[in-house]
Amino acid sequence: MSAQSRLSTALADGTLTLPDGPITVLRPSLSFDMSALPRDQVMVQHTFKPDAAGWEAAGYPVQDVVPATSALSVVVVPRAKALAKAMIAKAASTSDMIVVDGAKTDGVDSLFKACRKALGDVPSITKAHGRLFWFARTDVFADWAAPPPSIGDHGFVRTAGIFSDGAVDKGSAFLVSTLPAKLPKRMADLGAGWGYLSKHVLERDSVTSLDLIEAEALSLDCARQNVADDRASFLWEDATSFVPDAPYDGIVMNPPFHTGRSADPSLGRAFIAAAARMLTPQGKLWMVANRHLPYEPTLADAFRNVDTVAQSNAFKVFHATRPKR
C-alpha cells in the first residue's frame, strides 16, 4: 500500500484535520500519492532531479528550497537519518503544522520516538509497514537543523543526505587509480556526486572541459566547492535522460545501482545507454562497477569495443570505445 494511505486514513476518520493555507510536501517520491491533499494548495520541494521533473510533469509547482512559511508541511522520510532530521527541523520552523510520513525500513519509528521524547504525546497512526504522525510548530528541533556543508575526513566538502558523505567511495577511488595520464578533451562525469572523480579528471592538462552531471542538488552544491576549476560546468540533470549541446569525447562514471534498499542493475544499464548516446563516434567511456553486477552484455550492446582494464575483489573497471548508433 502507498504511504498516502496513512494520510488519507487519518483525514478520512477525522483524526487529522488539514489547516487552511499553503501545503509543502518535502521530497516525495513519484510513488507518493497526494490525492487526499487539495491540489491547488500543494507545492513540492525536492532536490532530486528525476522526482522534481516528474512532479512538474504532473502539474505540481516544484522548487528546491523550503518556503519561508506554510500552513502545513508534509515530511516524506528519506533513508538518510541526518537528512530526515534536518527536514523535520526545517518544517517545524516554517509551518503551522508538521506531518511526518515514512516507512519503518526508513527509520520513521526512531524519529517518532525522538519527537515524542521532545514533545510529549504525539498523535500517530501505523499502517502499511509505516507510520504517520503530526505536531504543531515548535523550535525544540533547532539542533536537528542541517549544518552548512563542511570538509569531512576525506578532505572534501559534504553535507547531510548525500551519497558517500563520510568517506571516498571505494569504487570511485579504484577507477581513479586506473585512469590514463591523458584523457580526451571534452569530458563528462555522469552521476558526479560531490565531485571526487571530476577533481581527478581535471588533474589532466589534456582535458579542456568537464560537465559534472548530477541529479541530487545537495551533492552538486558540494561539488561546486570541491571542484574549483574554470573548465568545470555543473549541471543539475538526470544523467539517464540528459541531452548535451554537443557530444563528449570521453565519459567517466560510477553509476548508482540502488533504488531504495534494493539493488537495481537497471540504473547502471540506463547510465551505459546514456553514455553511448552522449559520446562522439570515437568517444571513450571509463566505468567502475561492483564486480557482481552483470553489465558486460549491456556494454557489448552499446559499444563496439569493451575491455575490462582492472579488477579487484570488489570492483571491475571497463574501458569502452566506439559507441554503436
MIVO-124862 format. One line per 2 residues: their letters; for each residue x, y, z of N, C-alpha, C. Coordinates in nm, 3 decimals, m for minus. Layout:
A> X/Y/Z/X/Y/Z/X/Y/Z | ...
This chain:
MS> 0.085/m0.119/0.000/0.000/0.000/0.000/0.089/0.124/0.000 | 0.040/0.232/m0.056/0.122/0.352/m0.067/0.127/0.425/0.066
AQ> 0.228/0.512/0.080/0.239/0.592/0.200/0.118/0.682/0.217 | 0.058/0.725/0.106/m0.056/0.814/0.113/m0.173/0.750/0.186
SR> m0.186/0.618/0.185/m0.298/0.553/0.252/m0.300/0.586/0.401 | m0.185/0.612/0.460/m0.182/0.655/0.600/m0.243/0.794/0.614
LS> m0.205/0.884/0.525/m0.256/1.021/0.531/m0.406/1.024/0.501 | m0.450/0.953/0.399/m0.592/0.954/0.366/m0.674/0.891/0.479
TA> m0.620/0.789/0.545/m0.690/0.727/0.658/m0.707/0.827/0.772 | m0.600/0.899/0.805/m0.606/0.996/0.914/m0.703/1.109/0.883
LA> m0.709/1.150/0.757/m0.801/1.257/0.717/m0.945/1.206/0.712 | m0.963/1.084/0.662/m1.098/1.030/0.647/m1.167/1.004/0.780
DG> m1.090/0.959/0.879/m1.155/0.930/1.008/m1.156/1.049/1.103 | m1.105/1.163/1.054/m1.111/1.284/1.135/m1.002/1.297/1.239
TL> m0.912/1.201/1.243/m0.800/1.209/1.338/m0.712/1.329/1.308 | m0.694/1.357/1.181/m0.612/1.469/1.136/m0.698/1.562/1.052
TL> m0.690/1.692/1.081/m0.761/1.794/1.003/m0.659/1.889/0.941 | m0.670/1.911/0.813/m0.576/1.999/0.744/m0.604/2.145/0.778
PD> m0.502/2.224/0.805/m0.523/2.367/0.822/m0.547/2.434/0.687 | m0.605/2.553/0.690/m0.623/2.629/0.566/m0.490/2.694/0.528
GP> m0.459/2.692/0.400/m0.340/2.761/0.354/m0.247/2.671/0.275 | m0.132/2.726/0.237/m0.037/2.655/0.152/0.018/2.528/0.218
IT> 0.036/2.425/0.135/0.089/2.296/0.182/0.218/2.268/0.107 | 0.324/2.237/0.180/0.451/2.198/0.120/0.475/2.050/0.148
VL> 0.504/1.974/0.043/0.538/1.832/0.059/0.687/1.818/0.029 | 0.762/1.773/0.130/0.908/1.769/0.121/0.957/1.633/0.071
RP> 1.026/1.634/m0.044/1.095/1.521/m0.102/1.006/1.396/m0.123 | 0.885/1.412/m0.178/0.805/1.293/m0.205/0.861/1.215/m0.324
SL> 0.863/1.083/m0.315/0.896/1.002/m0.432/0.780/1.010/m0.530 | 0.805/0.968/m0.653/0.700/0.975/m0.753/0.587/0.876/m0.724
SF> 0.610/0.780/m0.637/0.504/0.686/m0.599/0.419/0.737/m0.484 | 0.455/0.851/m0.428/0.379/0.907/m0.315/0.247/0.962/m0.367
DM> 0.136/0.915/m0.312/0.003/0.952/m0.357/m0.047/1.073/m0.280 | m0.062/1.185/m0.348/m0.105/1.308/m0.282/m0.252/1.340/m0.309
SA> m0.330/1.239/m0.351/m0.468/1.265/m0.394/m0.557/1.316/m0.281 | m0.521/1.292/m0.156/m0.603/1.338/m0.044/m0.579/1.485/m0.010
LP> m0.477/1.546/m0.072/m0.446/1.686/m0.045/m0.510/1.776/m0.150 | m0.555/1.895/m0.111/m0.612/1.988/m0.209/m0.504/2.035/m0.307
RD> m0.518/1.992/m0.431/m0.412/2.009/m0.530/m0.370/2.155/m0.548 | m0.466/2.246/m0.544/m0.433/2.386/m0.571/m0.358/2.453/m0.456
QV> m0.342/2.381/m0.344/m0.268/2.437/m0.231/m0.129/2.373/m0.214 | m0.097/2.274/m0.297/0.023/2.194/m0.276/0.140/2.246/m0.358
MV> 0.257/2.255/m0.294/0.383/2.281/m0.359/0.480/2.171/m0.319 | 0.556/2.119/m0.414/0.652/2.012/m0.387/0.792/2.072/m0.374
QH> 0.860/2.034/m0.267/1.000/2.073/m0.250/1.086/1.950/m0.275 | 1.182/1.962/m0.368/1.266/1.846/m0.399/1.401/1.893/m0.452
TF> 1.505/1.813/m0.421/1.638/1.840/m0.475/1.689/1.727/m0.563 | 1.605/1.624/m0.586/1.643/1.512/m0.671/1.574/1.530/m0.806
KP> 1.654/1.551/m0.910/1.603/1.596/m1.039/1.496/1.504/m1.099 | 1.514/1.371/m1.102/1.409/1.288/m1.163/1.274/1.304/m1.096
DA> 1.272/1.310/m0.963/1.145/1.329/m0.892/1.090/1.470/m0.913 | 1.178/1.569/m0.907/1.134/1.707/m0.930/1.072/1.721/m1.068
AG> 1.137/1.664/m1.169/1.085/1.673/m1.305/0.953/1.597/m1.318 | 0.943/1.483/m1.249/0.820/1.405/m1.254/0.701/1.479/m1.196
WE> 0.722/1.546/m1.083/0.611/1.622/m1.022/0.575/1.743/m1.106 | 0.676/1.805/m1.167/0.645/1.915/m1.259/0.561/1.867/m1.376
AA> 0.598/1.752/m1.431/0.522/1.696/m1.544/0.379/1.662/m1.503 | 0.359/1.631/m1.374/0.225/1.601/m1.324/0.145/1.727/m1.293
GY> 0.209/1.843/m1.312/0.138/1.969/m1.295/0.153/2.037/m1.162 | 0.241/1.986/m1.075/0.262/2.049/m0.946/0.374/2.151/m0.953
PV> 0.361/2.265/m0.884/0.474/2.356/m0.873/0.584/2.292/m0.788 | 0.708/2.307/m0.830/0.822/2.244/m0.762/0.931/2.346/m0.742
QD> 0.993/2.346/m0.626/1.114/2.425/m0.603/1.208/2.347/m0.514 | 1.337/2.386/m0.518/1.437/2.307/m0.447/1.464/2.356/m0.305
VV> 1.398/2.462/m0.263/1.413/2.511/m0.125/1.278/2.509/m0.055 | 1.281/2.500/0.076/1.159/2.501/0.156/1.109/2.645/0.168
PA> 0.981/2.669/0.139/0.928/2.805/0.151/0.942/2.860/0.294 | 0.943/2.992/0.305/0.960/3.055/0.436/0.843/3.027/0.528
TS> 0.722/3.013/0.471/0.605/2.985/0.553/0.511/2.889/0.479 | 0.446/2.803/0.555/0.342/2.714/0.503/0.243/2.690/0.616
AL> 0.120/2.662/0.578/0.024/2.621/0.680/0.054/2.478/0.725 | 0.096/2.395/0.629/0.126/2.255/0.658/0.248/2.212/0.578
SV> 0.336/2.139/0.642/0.445/2.071/0.573/0.432/1.922/0.596 | 0.440/1.846/0.487/0.441/1.700/0.495/0.583/1.654/0.467
VV> 0.647/1.596/0.568/0.784/1.547/0.555/0.778/1.400/0.515 | 0.822/1.369/0.394/0.828/1.231/0.349/0.967/1.179/0.383
VP> 0.974/1.087/0.476/1.102/1.046/0.537/1.194/0.980/0.434 | 1.316/1.032/0.418/1.415/0.969/0.332/1.495/0.864/0.409
RA> 1.578/0.789/0.339/1.659/0.687/0.406/1.763/0.748/0.498 | 1.821/0.861/0.460/1.930/0.921/0.536/1.875/0.988/0.663
KA> 1.916/0.938/0.778/1.858/0.987/0.904/1.892/1.134/0.928 | 2.015/1.174/0.900/2.053/1.313/0.923/1.970/1.407/0.836
LA> 1.944/1.366/0.713/1.862/1.448/0.625/1.718/1.451/0.675 | 1.666/1.338/0.721/1.530/1.334/0.773/1.513/1.429/0.892
KA> 1.609/1.427/0.983/1.601/1.516/1.099/1.610/1.663/1.057 | 1.695/1.691/0.959/1.707/1.829/0.910/1.577/1.875/0.845
MI> 1.510/1.784/0.773/1.383/1.819/0.710/1.276/1.848/0.815 | 1.274/1.768/0.921/1.177/1.792/1.029/1.206/1.925/1.096
AK> 1.332/1.955/1.122/1.368/2.082/1.185/1.325/2.200/1.099 | 1.348/2.189/0.969/1.311/2.298/0.878/1.160/2.315/0.874
AA> 1.088/2.205/0.862/0.942/2.212/0.858/0.886/2.269/0.989 | 0.944/2.230/1.102/0.895/2.275/1.232/0.915/2.425/1.252
ST> 1.011/2.482/1.180/1.039/2.625/1.195/0.968/2.711/1.091 | 0.903/2.648/0.994/0.841/2.725/0.885/0.692/2.701/0.870
SD> 0.636/2.599/0.939/0.497/2.561/0.916/0.418/2.559/1.045 | 0.288/2.583/1.033/0.199/2.579/1.149/0.175/2.436/1.196
MI> 0.168/2.342/1.100/0.151/2.201/1.133/0.250/2.120/1.052 | 0.304/2.015/1.116/0.402/1.928/1.051/0.349/1.786/1.056
VV> 0.342/1.722/0.941/0.306/1.581/0.930/0.430/1.506/0.882 | 0.465/1.398/0.950/0.580/1.317/0.912/0.527/1.180/0.870
DG> 0.566/1.134/0.752/0.514/1.009/0.698/0.630/0.928/0.642 | 0.641/0.802/0.683/0.751/0.721/0.633/0.737/0.574/0.661
AK> 0.822/0.498/0.596/0.824/0.353/0.614/0.910/0.316/0.734 | 0.877/0.205/0.796/0.958/0.158/0.908/1.100/0.128/0.865
TD> 1.117/0.078/0.743/1.252/0.046/0.695/1.336/0.171/0.672 | 1.274/0.288/0.666/1.348/0.413/0.652/1.365/0.486/0.785
GV> 1.328/0.420/0.895/1.356/0.475/1.027/1.251/0.568/1.084 | 1.127/0.560/1.035/1.026/0.653/1.085/0.997/0.631/1.234
DS> 1.006/0.507/1.282/0.975/0.482/1.423/1.076/0.547/1.517 | 1.203/0.546/1.478/1.303/0.611/1.563/1.282/0.763/1.566
LF> 1.240/0.820/1.453/1.208/0.963/1.450/1.087/0.992/1.538 | 0.988/0.905/1.533/0.868/0.921/1.616/0.904/0.919/1.764
KA> 0.988/0.824/1.804/1.028/0.815/1.944/1.103/0.941/1.987 | 1.191/0.991/1.899/1.267/1.112/1.932/1.174/1.233/1.944
CR> 1.074/1.240/1.857/0.979/1.351/1.864/0.893/1.342/1.990 | 0.852/1.221/2.027/0.774/1.204/2.150/0.857/1.242/2.273
KA> 0.984/1.208/2.269/1.070/1.243/2.382/1.080/1.394/2.398 | 1.082/1.466/2.284/1.096/1.611/2.289/0.964/1.683/2.315
LG> 0.853/1.625/2.266/0.725/1.696/2.268/0.622/1.638/2.364 | 0.646/1.517/2.413/0.542/1.450/2.490/0.452/1.371/2.397
DV> 0.323/1.368/2.426/0.229/1.290/2.345/0.222/1.345/2.203 | 0.240/1.256/2.104/0.232/1.293/1.962/0.137/1.196/1.895
PS> 0.026/1.245/1.836/m0.068/1.154/1.771/m0.006/1.088/1.648 | m0.046/0.962/1.624/0.009/0.891/1.509/m0.084/0.779/1.468
IT> m0.063/0.729/1.347/m0.126/0.606/1.303/m0.020/0.519/1.238 | m0.038/0.389/1.248/0.052/0.295/1.179/m0.030/0.219/1.077
KA> 0.028/0.201/0.960/m0.041/0.132/0.853/0.058/0.105/0.740 | 0.039/m0.006/0.671/0.118/m0.038/0.551/0.269/m0.033/0.580
HG> 0.309/m0.094/0.693/0.451/m0.103/0.729/0.516/0.034/0.745 | 0.437/0.128/0.796/0.491/0.262/0.817/0.414/0.336/0.924
RL> 0.450/0.461/0.943/0.386/0.543/1.046/0.369/0.685/0.993 | 0.260/0.747/1.037/0.236/0.889/1.014/0.210/0.954/1.149
FW> 0.276/1.067/1.175/0.250/1.140/1.299/0.257/1.289/1.271 | 0.206/1.369/1.364/0.198/1.511/1.338/0.206/1.590/1.467
FA> 0.246/1.716/1.453/0.259/1.807/1.567/0.257/1.950/1.516 | 0.248/2.046/1.608/0.242/2.188/1.573/0.382/2.250/1.569
RT> 0.388/2.368/1.513/0.514/2.442/1.502/0.587/2.445/1.636 | 0.717/2.426/1.632/0.798/2.425/1.754/0.943/2.456/1.720
DV> 1.016/2.505/1.820/1.159/2.531/1.798/1.247/2.428/1.870 | 1.185/2.321/1.922/1.264/2.226/2.001/1.357/2.142/1.913
FA> 1.335/2.143/1.782/1.422/2.064/1.694/1.528/2.149/1.624 | 1.554/2.267/1.679/1.652/2.356/1.616/1.789/2.290/1.602
DW> 1.825/2.204/1.699/1.956/2.141/1.692/1.960/2.025/1.591 | 1.846/1.995/1.528/1.843/1.896/1.420/1.874/1.960/1.284
AA> 1.876/2.089/1.280/1.897/2.157/1.152/2.028/2.112/1.087 | 2.026/2.103/0.956/2.146/2.060/0.884/2.254/2.166/0.897
PP> 2.374/2.129/0.939/2.483/2.226/0.942/2.523/2.262/0.799 | 2.591/2.373/0.781/2.637/2.407/0.647/2.732/2.299/0.595
PS> 2.742/2.284/0.463/2.839/2.188/0.409/2.977/2.213/0.468 | 3.048/2.105/0.503/3.178/2.118/0.567/3.274/2.013/0.514
IG> 3.401/2.031/0.542/3.503/1.938/0.494/3.507/1.817/0.585 | 3.494/1.698/0.527/3.498/1.574/0.602/3.638/1.521/0.617
DH> 3.649/1.403/0.678/3.779/1.341/0.699/3.850/1.310/0.568 | 3.772/1.297/0.459/3.833/1.267/0.330/3.885/1.392/0.260
GF> 3.867/1.510/0.322/3.921/1.632/0.266/3.831/1.702/0.165 | 3.708/1.654/0.151/3.614/1.712/0.057/3.493/1.767/0.131
VR> 3.432/1.871/0.075/3.310/1.926/0.131/3.196/1.828/0.108 | 3.117/1.804/0.213/3.000/1.719/0.201/2.892/1.772/0.293
TA> 2.769/1.718/0.278/2.658/1.762/0.360/2.568/1.643/0.389 | 2.473/1.662/0.478/2.383/1.552/0.518/2.298/1.507/0.401
GI> 2.284/1.376/0.389/2.190/1.321/0.293/2.244/1.288/0.157 | 2.374/1.309/0.132/2.430/1.278/0.001/2.503/1.144/0.006
FS> 2.524/1.085/m0.110/2.591/0.956/m0.118/2.737/0.969/m0.076 | 2.784/0.874/0.003/2.925/0.868/0.044/2.972/0.998/0.108
DG> 2.892/1.047/0.205/2.928/1.174/0.267/3.039/1.160/0.370 | 3.065/1.036/0.418/3.164/1.021/0.523/3.299/0.972/0.476
AV> 3.306/0.917/0.354/3.432/0.862/0.304/3.428/0.857/0.152 | 3.544/0.856/0.092/3.551/0.842/m0.054/3.499/0.704/m0.091
DK> 3.409/0.698/m0.190/3.358/0.570/m0.237/3.473/0.486/m0.291 | 3.482/0.360/m0.247/3.594/0.275/m0.285/3.596/0.245/m0.434
GS> 3.478/0.235/m0.494/3.472/0.213/m0.637/3.528/0.330/m0.715 | 3.492/0.450/m0.674/3.545/0.570/m0.741/3.696/0.580/m0.725
AF> 3.745/0.549/m0.606/3.889/0.553/m0.584/3.961/0.451/m0.672 | 3.901/0.334/m0.690/3.960/0.231/m0.776/3.962/0.277/m0.921
LV> 3.855/0.341/m0.966/3.852/0.394/m1.103/3.960/0.499/m1.123 | 3.975/0.590/m1.029/4.078/0.694/m1.040/4.217/0.633/m1.055
ST> 4.240/0.524/m0.984/4.374/0.462/m0.990/4.404/0.398/m1.125 | 4.301/0.378/m1.207/4.321/0.314/m1.337/4.315/0.411/m1.455
LP> 4.275/0.535/m1.430/4.261/0.630/m1.542/4.397/0.661/m1.605 | 4.400/0.675/m1.736/4.527/0.706/m1.803/4.574/0.848/m1.774
AK> 4.701/0.872/m1.800/4.759/1.004/m1.774/4.700/1.109/m1.866 | 4.658/1.069/m1.984/4.597/1.162/m2.080/4.454/1.119/m2.108
LP> 4.363/1.215/m2.094/4.222/1.189/m2.119/4.174/1.278/m2.235 | 4.062/1.244/m2.297/4.010/1.326/m2.407/3.978/1.469/m2.363
KR> 3.961/1.556/m2.462/3.945/1.698/m2.434/3.811/1.730/m2.366 | 3.703/1.695/m2.433/3.570/1.732/m2.383/3.512/1.614/m2.306
MA> 3.502/1.629/m2.172/3.468/1.518/m2.084/3.336/1.544/m2.008 | 3.278/1.434/m1.960/3.163/1.443/m1.869/3.178/1.338/m1.760
DL> 3.125/1.371/m1.643/3.117/1.278/m1.530/2.970/1.257/m1.502 | 2.920/1.137/m1.534/2.778/1.108/m1.515/2.754/1.059/m1.373
GA> 2.660/1.125/m1.304/2.639/1.094/m1.162/2.758/1.141/m1.081 | 2.793/1.268/m1.097/2.920/1.320/m1.046/2.927/1.328/m0.894
GW> 2.812/1.321/m0.826/2.816/1.330/m0.680/2.878/1.459/m0.632 | 2.961/1.449/m0.529/3.025/1.570/m0.477/3.161/1.599/m0.542
GY> 3.191/1.531/m0.652/3.300/1.576/m0.737/3.432/1.503/m0.726 | 3.435/1.388/m0.659/3.563/1.318/m0.641/3.626/1.278/m0.775
LS> 3.551/1.210/m0.859/3.605/1.170/m0.989/3.643/1.292/m1.073 | 3.557/1.391/m1.072/3.580/1.510/m1.155/3.709/1.582/m1.117
KH> 3.733/1.591/m0.988/3.854/1.659/m0.943/3.979/1.590/m0.999 | 3.975/1.458/m1.001/4.091/1.385/m1.053/4.099/1.390/m1.205
VL> 3.986/1.393/m1.272/3.987/1.408/m1.418/4.053/1.541/m1.457 | 4.022/1.645/m1.382/4.074/1.778/m1.414/4.222/1.795/m1.377
ER> 4.282/1.694/m1.317/4.427/1.697/m1.298/4.501/1.671/m1.428 | 4.429/1.625/m1.530/4.488/1.601/m1.662/4.481/1.730/m1.744
DS> 4.598/1.779/m1.787/4.601/1.902/m1.866/4.535/1.885/m2.002 | 4.524/1.761/m2.046/4.463/1.736/m2.177/4.315/1.767/m2.180
VT> 4.250/1.772/m2.065/4.107/1.799/m2.057/4.082/1.949/m2.069 | 3.997/1.987/m2.164/3.965/2.129/m2.183/3.831/2.168/m2.121
SL> 3.740/2.071/m2.103/3.612/2.100/m2.038/3.558/1.973/m1.974 | 3.483/1.990/m1.867/3.423/1.877/m1.796/3.286/1.918/m1.745
DL> 3.183/1.844/m1.785/3.049/1.865/m1.733/3.023/1.767/m1.619 | 2.991/1.820/m1.501/2.950/1.737/m1.389/2.798/1.727/m1.393
IE> 2.748/1.609/m1.424/2.605/1.587/m1.440/2.556/1.508/m1.319 | 2.473/1.570/m1.238/2.433/1.510/m1.110/2.287/1.541/m1.081
AE> 2.212/1.439/m1.040/2.069/1.453/m1.017/2.035/1.512/m0.881 | 2.123/1.498/m0.781/2.095/1.545/m0.646/2.158/1.683/m0.627
AL> 2.074/1.784/m0.612/2.123/1.922/m0.599/2.211/1.939/m0.476 | 2.182/1.866/m0.368/2.266/1.876/m0.248/2.410/1.833/m0.277
SL> 2.425/1.728/m0.356/2.558/1.681/m0.394/2.626/1.782/m0.486 | 2.550/1.835/m0.581/2.609/1.928/m0.677/2.656/2.056/m0.609
DC> 2.584/2.100/m0.506/2.628/2.218/m0.431/2.764/2.193/m0.366 | 2.786/2.071/m0.317/2.917/2.037/m0.261/3.022/2.029/m0.371
AR> 2.986/1.973/m0.486/3.081/1.962/m0.596/3.131/2.100/m0.640 | 3.045/2.198/m0.638/3.087/2.334/m0.676/3.200/2.384/m0.587
QN> 3.200/2.339/m0.461/3.306/2.381/m0.370/3.430/2.292/m0.381 | 3.409/2.166/m0.418/3.521/2.072/m0.426/3.599/2.082/m0.557
VA> 3.534/2.129/m0.661/3.597/2.134/m0.793/3.605/2.280/m0.837 | 3.709/2.347/m0.794/3.729/2.488/m0.828/3.816/2.495/m0.952
DD> 3.754/2.490/m1.068/3.826/2.485/m1.194/3.738/2.547/m1.302 | 3.794/2.641/m1.377/3.717/2.710/m1.480/3.671/2.616/m1.591
RA> 3.733/2.501/m1.602/3.693/2.406/m1.707/3.567/2.327/m1.670 | 3.525/2.338/m1.546/3.412/2.259/m1.497/3.280/2.333/m1.510
SF> 3.175/2.259/m1.552/3.038/2.310/m1.553/2.952/2.214/m1.471 | 2.857/2.270/m1.396/2.779/2.192/m1.300/2.634/2.189/m1.346
LW> 2.585/2.069/m1.378/2.453/2.055/m1.439/2.362/1.970/m1.350 | 2.254/2.031/m1.300/2.154/1.958/m1.221/2.063/1.887/m1.318
ED> 2.097/1.764/m1.350/2.025/1.688/m1.453/2.022/1.540/m1.417 | 1.923/1.471/m1.473/1.916/1.325/m1.467/2.006/1.271/m1.577
AT> 2.114/1.205/m1.540/2.212/1.159/m1.639/2.150/1.063/m1.741 | 2.045/0.992/m1.702/1.988/0.893/m1.793/1.906/0.955/m1.905
SF> 1.867/1.082/m1.890/1.784/1.146/m1.993/1.845/1.276/m2.047 | 1.954/1.322/m1.990/2.013/1.449/m2.030/2.066/1.443/m2.173
VP> 2.044/1.551/m2.247/2.094/1.563/m2.384/2.192/1.681/m2.389 | 2.321/1.656/m2.409/2.419/1.766/m2.412/2.407/1.847/m2.540
DA> 2.461/1.969/m2.535/2.460/2.056/m2.653/2.545/1.996/m2.765 | 2.652/1.928/m2.726/2.741/1.863/m2.824/2.792/1.735/m2.761
PY> 2.823/1.632/m2.841/2.868/1.505/m2.784/3.004/1.518/m2.716 | 3.028/1.428/m2.623/3.153/1.428/m2.547/3.256/1.337/m2.612
DG> 3.383/1.371/m2.588/3.493/1.285/m2.633/3.516/1.171/m2.534 | 3.488/1.196/m2.408/3.510/1.095/m2.305/3.414/1.111/m2.189
IV> 3.384/1.000/m2.123/3.295/1.000/m2.006/3.355/0.910/m1.899 | 3.347/0.954/m1.774/3.378/0.869/m1.660/3.252/0.855/m1.577
MN> 3.237/0.739/m1.511/3.119/0.726/m1.426/3.129/0.607/m1.332 | 3.069/0.626/m1.217/3.047/0.522/m1.118/2.898/0.521/m1.091
PP> 2.820/0.454/m1.177/2.674/0.470/m1.172/2.614/0.411/m1.046 | 2.505/0.471/m0.999/2.433/0.415/m0.883/2.367/0.283/m0.922
FH> 2.345/0.199/m0.823/2.279/0.072/m0.853/2.178/0.034/m0.744 | 2.125/0.134/m0.674/2.022/0.106/m0.574/1.900/0.194/m0.598
TG> 1.782/0.133/m0.582/1.657/0.205/m0.571/1.604/0.174/m0.431 | 1.605/0.274/m0.343/1.571/0.245/m0.204/1.678/0.153/m0.145
RS> 1.634/0.041/m0.087/1.728/m0.051/m0.026/1.762/m0.170/m0.116 | 1.703/m0.175/m0.235/1.721/m0.290/m0.322/1.818/m0.259/m0.436
AD> 1.905/m0.355/m0.467/1.995/m0.341/m0.581/1.911/m0.339/m0.708 | 1.946/m0.249/m0.798/1.869/m0.233/m0.922/1.966/m0.210/m1.037
PS> 2.018/m0.318/m1.098/2.116/m0.302/m1.207/2.062/m0.223/m1.326 | 1.930/m0.207/m1.336/1.875/m0.132/m1.449/1.921/0.013/m1.447
LG> 1.954/0.066/m1.329/2.008/0.201/m1.322/2.142/0.210/m1.395 | 2.230/0.114/m1.365/2.359/0.112/m1.434/2.344/0.092/m1.583
RA> 2.250/0.006/m1.622/2.226/m0.015/m1.765/2.179/0.114/m1.832 | 2.094/0.190/m1.762/2.048/0.318/m1.817/2.164/0.417/m1.831
FI> 2.257/0.416/m1.736/2.375/0.502/m1.746/2.460/0.463/m1.866 | 2.477/0.334/m1.890/2.557/0.287/m2.004/2.493/0.333/m2.135
AA> 2.362/0.315/m2.146/2.293/0.358/m2.267/2.305/0.509/m2.286 | 2.296/0.585/m2.178/2.308/0.730/m2.186/2.449/0.770/m2.229
AA> 2.550/0.704/m2.173/2.688/0.735/m2.210/2.711/0.710/m2.359 | 2.662/0.597/m2.409/2.679/0.567/m2.551/2.611/0.673/m2.638
RM> 2.498/0.720/m2.593/2.424/0.821/m2.670/2.493/0.957/m2.667 | 2.562/0.989/m2.559/2.623/1.120/m2.543/2.761/1.133/m2.607
LT> 2.824/1.021/m2.640/2.962/1.024/m2.690/2.969/1.045/m2.841 | 3.082/1.099/m2.887/3.110/1.106/m3.030/3.131/0.965/m3.084
PQ> 3.131/0.947/m3.217/3.154/0.813/m3.274/3.285/0.750/m3.228 | 3.384/0.831/m3.196/3.514/0.780/m3.148/3.528/0.797/m2.997
GK> 3.416/0.821/m2.928/3.420/0.851/m2.786/3.460/0.733/m2.699 | 3.504/0.764/m2.578/3.557/0.664/m2.485/3.487/0.674/m2.350
LW> 3.461/0.559/m2.292/3.397/0.551/m2.160/3.487/0.476/m2.063 | 3.503/0.531/m1.942/3.566/0.460/m1.830/3.460/0.447/m1.721
MV> 3.435/0.324/m1.679/3.327/0.298/m1.584/3.371/0.196/m1.481 | 3.337/0.221/m1.354/3.361/0.124/m1.248/3.227/0.067/m1.202
AN> 3.228/m0.059/m1.163/3.106/m0.124/m1.115/3.142/m0.228/m1.011 | 3.049/m0.257/m0.923/3.068/m0.369/m0.832/3.083/m0.498/m0.913
RH> 3.172/m0.581/m0.869/3.212/m0.696/m0.950/3.095/m0.790/m0.982 | 2.997/m0.798/m0.893/2.888/m0.893/m0.914/2.781/m0.844/m1.010
LP> 2.785/m0.716/m1.049/2.679/m0.663/m1.134/2.702/m0.701/m1.281 | 2.599/m0.749/m1.350/2.614/m0.806/m1.485/2.601/m0.703/m1.596
YE> 2.701/m0.614/m1.606/2.691/m0.508/m1.705/2.754/m0.543/m1.841 | 2.829/m0.652/m1.848/2.901/m0.684/m1.971/2.809/m0.693/m2.093
PT> 2.694/m0.761/m2.087/2.608/m0.767/m2.205/2.558/m0.629/m2.250 | 2.525/m0.544/m2.154/2.477/m0.410/m2.188/2.587/m0.329/m2.255
LA> 2.709/m0.338/m2.203/2.822/m0.268/m2.264/2.847/m0.319/m2.406 | 2.838/m0.450/m2.424/2.860/m0.508/m2.558/2.752/m0.464/m2.656
DA> 2.632/m0.444/m2.606/2.524/m0.396/m2.693/2.542/m0.250/m2.731 | 2.609/m0.173/m2.644/2.618/m0.028/m2.665/2.748/0.017/m2.729
FR> 2.856/m0.065/m2.719/2.988/m0.025/m2.769/3.048/m0.137/m2.854 | 3.127/m0.095/m2.952/3.194/m0.194/m3.038/3.312/m0.260/m2.967
NV> 3.381/m0.184/m2.883/3.498/m0.236/m2.812/3.479/m0.221/m2.662 | 3.492/m0.330/m2.588/3.477/m0.327/m2.443/3.589/m0.410/m2.382
DT> 3.665/m0.349/m2.292/3.773/m0.419/m2.223/3.758/m0.401/m2.073 | 3.786/m0.507/m1.999/3.798/m0.496/m1.854/3.944/m0.465/m1.824
VA> 3.970/m0.342/m1.781/4.109/m0.297/m1.767/4.163/m0.316/m1.626 | 4.077/m0.341/m1.528/4.124/m0.363/m1.391/4.015/m0.434/m1.313
QS> 4.058/m0.518/m1.218/3.965/m0.588/m1.130/4.024/m0.598/m0.991 | 3.935/m0.598/m0.893/3.974/m0.626/m0.755/3.873/m0.726/m0.700
NA> 3.883/m0.757/m0.572/3.786/m0.848/m0.514/3.645/m0.791/m0.515 | 3.635/m0.657/m0.521/3.504/m0.593/m0.511/3.459/m0.523/m0.639
FK> 3.554/m0.478/m0.722/3.518/m0.391/m0.834/3.582/m0.436/m0.964 | 3.527/m0.383/m1.074/3.585/m0.400/m1.206/3.572/m0.268/m1.280
VF> 3.674/m0.238/m1.361/3.675/m0.115/m1.440/3.670/m0.150/m1.588 | 3.574/m0.089/m1.659/3.559/m0.113/m1.802/3.608/0.009/m1.880
HA> 3.670/m0.017/m1.993/3.701/0.087/m2.091/3.628/0.047/m2.219 | 3.532/0.129/m2.259/3.453/0.101/m2.378/3.470/0.213/m2.479
TR> 3.480/0.179/m2.606/3.502/0.277/m2.711/3.409/0.250/m2.829 | 3.396/0.353/m2.912/3.318/0.346/m3.035/3.173/0.303/m3.009
PK> 3.095/0.393/m2.954/2.954/0.359/m2.927/2.880/0.325/m3.054 | 2.789/0.229/m3.042/2.706/0.191/m3.156/2.592/0.290/m3.173
R> 2.559/0.319/m3.295/2.450/0.411/m3.325/2.332/0.333/m3.385
